[in-house]
Amino acid sequence: MYTVVNLYSNISGEITKFLSSYYEKEIHLENDLKWENQYENSIEIADIIGAFIDNNDKYNINMWVSLDEGAFFNVTNDNADSIIRYLYERYPY
């Protein structure tokens, strides 16, 4: 089972700009209004959640995360810290 992160935007190029900044390299997307990535190690998403929240005033994007198949939840300023804490409690190793 993989952890999934989805990014959505209504503005063309927003996700590309965010990911290029996050990965510190130029990113090219076929569909620049949606991006999905699967992570084998669920703890890895803590970094992208942190970057998303730290920069959400710069980019018009939404993040949805799935830790369990078929169940997605929206990452917001209000729940990001709790999600990251939960990740480290659920996957301590």
Disulfide bonds with the S-S distance in Angstrom:
none
